[in-house]
């Protein structure tokens, strides 16, 4: 029982050391953002098709939305690769995101 309690306390202590505040701009957040954007850059394609179709019409969404999605998806993937490689360097200033929205899953309106 005592050993299990010690393991639990150690696990809680270690996990608290690994958690950074969500509002902090630091290298690990930049690394995480870079990895996520590298992997999910392709999601920009259906996102742009959907948003252009919703705002204009389906024909425009399937043509211009597709072109826009491929372009923005390549930019997001490239920005993700850049942020992954340069995560220890505070560039842009104070580890700010290179793209807005910060992640592809934000701002689907």
C-alpha positions, -999 to +999 in steps of 0.1 A: +000+000+000+028+024+009+047+016-023+015+022-044+010+056-027+046+066-033+043+057-070+010+077-072+026+108-056+057+105-078+035+102-109+015+133-099+046+152-092+063+143-125+031+151-145+028+185-129+064+193-139+056+184-176+024+205-178+029+241-189+003+268-184-019+271-215-012+309-218+026+306-217+046+310-249+075+287-247+096+264-268+076+233-260+043+250-270+060+260-303+072+224-308+037+210-301+021+236-324+047+228-351+041+190-349+003+194-350+003+218-379+027+196-399+005+166-394-029+184-399-020+208-427-039+186-451-072+193-432-071+228-447-084+213-480-118+201-467-120+231-444-116+256-473-140+236-495-166+237-467-162+274-458-162+287-494-192+265-502-210+278-471-202+315-478-206+315-516-219+284-534-210+247-538-195+250-573-171+277-561-163+257-530-154+226-551-132+247-574-118+278-557-121+263-523-101+233-534-073+255-548-073+277-517-073+246-494-043+231-511-024+264-510-032+271-474-026+235-464+009+236-479+016+269-461+004+254-428+025+223-433+056+244-441+050+267-411+046+236-389+079+222-402+096+255-396+083+257-361+092+221-354+128+226-365+133+260-349+114+254-316+143+265-293+146+298-311+121+326-300+114+336-336+089+351-344+091+372-312+082+354-280+073+321-298+042+336-314+024+314-340+033+320-376-003+315-388-037+326-376-057+307-365-030+289-345-044+255-353-064+242-383-093+231-361-100+267-349-123+292-367-144+270-391-168+299-397 
